[in-house]
Amino acid sequence: MFELPASAALWFLPLALPISLWVAWSDMRSMRIPNKAVLALLAGYALIGPLALPLESWAWGWAHFAVVLVAGFLLSSAGALGAGDAKFAAAMAPFVATGDIRLFLPLFAAVLLAAFVTHRAVRAVPALRGLTPHWESWQRREFPMGLALGGALALYLVLAATVAPA
């Protein structure tokens, strides 16, 4: 069961879904996550969060942001993660309820695996790859993590909206 109330997930979905799609598309196309997407997600949390969540839960979301931002900065500095990936992961963090971290991490792992396999499979099929021949992610060894990050946030919110109590 999700700790994030279904009503909060429904508040967040209209904001997070298009931004998640934007991030996935942009990262596959150019191997970059726009700062505007990160700032839009954070601004949405700042504006919608107090309407969707109890004030204490909303405030804890900012602590999640800070922790993931520091961890992402360290991972990015070590070359384990792109800076855009780290920033977007930090912007996503407030949307995940504290009690849902144990659910979100396996969900993210599954989405990451599915996104990686799907991306690599499509890249290997010339007819599919030809639909978007100029995407940088087809040429690069690195994986466009925005595909998995955006997908995980969207799936988490959809599941919370449909499974969690109101």
C-alpha positions, 0 to 999 in steps of 0.5 A: 500500500502506498503512503502517498494519498491517491488524492495527492497523486492525482494533484501531481500527475497533470504536472509530473506526467508531461514533464516526465515525458519531456525529460525522457524525450529530450534525454533520448534525443540529445542526451540532455535533461533541460534545466527548465524541466527540473525547475518546472517540476520543483516549481510545481511541487512548491505550488501544488504540494501545499494543496495536495499534502499535509504541511509536514509531509510537504516539508519532508519532501524538501528534505528528500530533495536536499538528500538526493541532490547531495547524493546526485552531486557526489555520484555525478562528480565521480562520473557515475551519473550525469549532472542532468540525471542527478538534478532531475532525480533530486527534483523527483524526490519530493514527490515520493512519500517517505514511507514509499521509498521501499516501494519506489526503489524496486519500482525504479529498478524494474523501470530502469531495466525495462527502459534499458532493454527497450532502448537497446532493442529499438536501437538495434532495429534499423527500421525503428531507429530510422524513425528518429535517425538523429537521436544522440542516444542511438550513437552514444554508449551511455544510456539516457537515464531520463527515460527511466527516471521520468518513467519511474516517477510517472508510474509511481504516481499512476500506481499511487493514484489508483492503489492508494487510499484517498 
